[in-house]
Amino acid sequence: MKKMWGTFLLLTIIILFTGCSSAPLNLEIAKDDVMNYYDSGKYDAELDNVVKHAESEFNSIQPGDSTVVIFDVDETILSSYDFEKDLDFGYVMPLWDKYILEAKEPAIKQTKSLCDFLVKKGFKIIFLTGRKNDQYNATYKNLFNDGFTKFDTLIVRQPPEFDYTALKYKSLQRTELTNRGYKIVGTVGDQYSDLDGPYHGIQVKIPNYLYIIK
């Protein structure tokens, strides 16, 4: 899994800079802009609208025994925003791995509400994450402790998949699930690599201004 940590605004400025149209925004200002967006309630307001629209779309589907919606985990169902802010939005793999194993990542209330809504309507829920196999138990514990107690499956990367891009890995997993008889009617994720590829159904893009995964 390739993570390109930084900010949405910073990436935008880099594109402008590459085109020689202007000097880049100072990195500290870009970080402050992202923190202000999250901490001011604008992120929550955007997410409220996304989830409200998603619920209206899923309301048009009558679920069956094998009807499933697939959710990503990090920045989709669980939030690492406070952890990343404490690291000044840097990425230190040992610290990230330690954080995952602590199994204390808080749930995102809006997508928790969406998940509960879908379960109540009769949809199966599958969590498909780029986390690795040795993080399965901690991830399962974290989800369960945050109230995700009624889901079908948690899927993590196995060693042969470690070098796959997120898009390839998740596309292959959705294809395998479809071959096993699941009918995927929706995917929910903070990255386009969570949503693109075959067998995605309704695509629900969760806002993430912290990093990009391809």
Residue pairs with C-beta under 8 A, 6 or more apart in sequence:
1 130
1 157
1 162
1 166
1 169
1 213
2 165
2 166
2 213
2 214
3 91
3 211
3 212
3 213
4 211
4 212
4 213
4 214
5 84
5 89
5 90
5 91
5 210
5 211
6 89
6 210
6 211
6 212
7 30
7 31
7 33
7 34
7 89
7 209
7 210
8 34
8 208
8 209
8 210
9 25
9 30
9 33
9 34
9 209
10 24
10 25
10 27
10 30
10 31
11 212
13 24
13 25
13 30
14 24
16 22
16 24
17 23
17 24
31 88
31 89
34 89
34 209
34 210
35 85
37 43
37 209
38 81
38 209
43 207
43 209
44 110
46 207
47 108
47 110
47 111
47 206
47 207
48 110
50 110
50 204
50 205
50 206
50 207
51 110
51 111
51 113
51 114
51 204
54 114
54 186
54 188
54 202
54 204
55 114
55 117
57 186
57 202
57 204
58 69
58 117
58 118
58 121
58 123
58 185
58 186
58 202
59 121
61 67
61 185
61 202
63 121
63 122
63 123
63 124
63 185
64 183
66 124
66 181
66 182
66 183
67 122
67 123
67 124
67 183
67 185
68 123
68 124
68 125
68 126
68 152
68 177
68 182
68 183
68 184
68 185
69 118
69 123
69 124
69 125
69 126
69 184
69 185
69 186
69 187
69 188
69 201
70 126
70 127
70 128
70 174
70 177
70 184
70 186
70 187
70 188
71 77
71 111
71 115
71 125
71 126
71 127
71 128
71 187
71 188
71 189
72 127
72 128
72 129
72 188
72 189
72 190
72 191
72 194
72 206
73 127
73 129
73 131
73 139
73 143
74 80
74 105
74 129
74 130
74 131
74 190
75 81
75 108
75 190
75 206
75 208
75 210
75 211
76 108
76 111
76 188
76 189
76 190
76 194
76 206
77 107
77 108
77 111
77 112
77 115
77 127
77 143
77 148
78 105
78 106
78 107
78 108
78 142
78 143
78 146
79 105
79 106
79 107
79 108
80 99
80 105
80 210
81 210
82 106
83 99
83 105
84 210
87 95
89 210
91 211
97 135
99 105
100 131
100 135
100 138
100 139
100 142
101 135
101 138
102 138
103 138
103 139
103 141
103 142
103 145
104 142
105 142
105 146
106 146
107 146
107 147
107 148
108 206
111 188
111 206
112 146
112 147
112 148
114 188
114 204
115 125
115 148
115 151
118 125
119 125
119 150
119 151
123 185
124 151
124 152
124 182
125 148
125 150
125 151
125 152
126 151
126 152
126 153
126 154
126 155
126 177
126 182
127 139
127 143
127 148
127 151
127 153
127 154
127 155
128 155
128 170
128 173
128 174
128 194
129 139
129 154
129 155
129 156
129 157
130 157
130 166
130 169
130 170
130 213
131 139
131 156
131 157
132 156
132 157
132 162
133 156
133 157
133 158
133 159
135 156
136 154
136 156
139 154
139 156
140 154
143 151
143 154
155 173
157 164
157 169
161 169
161 172
164 172
165 193
165 214
166 191
166 193
166 194
166 213
166 214
167 193
167 196
167 197
167 214
170 193
170 194
170 197
171 196
171 197
171 198
171 199
174 184
174 187
174 197
174 198
174 199
174 200
175 198
175 199
177 184
177 199
178 184
178 198
178 199
184 199
184 200
184 201
185 201
185 202
186 200
186 201
186 202
186 203
186 204
187 194
187 195
187 200
187 201
187 202
187 203
187 204
188 194
188 204
188 206
189 195
189 204
189 205
189 206
190 205
190 206
190 207
190 208
191 208
191 212
191 213
191 214
192 205
193 213
193 214
195 203
195 204
195 205
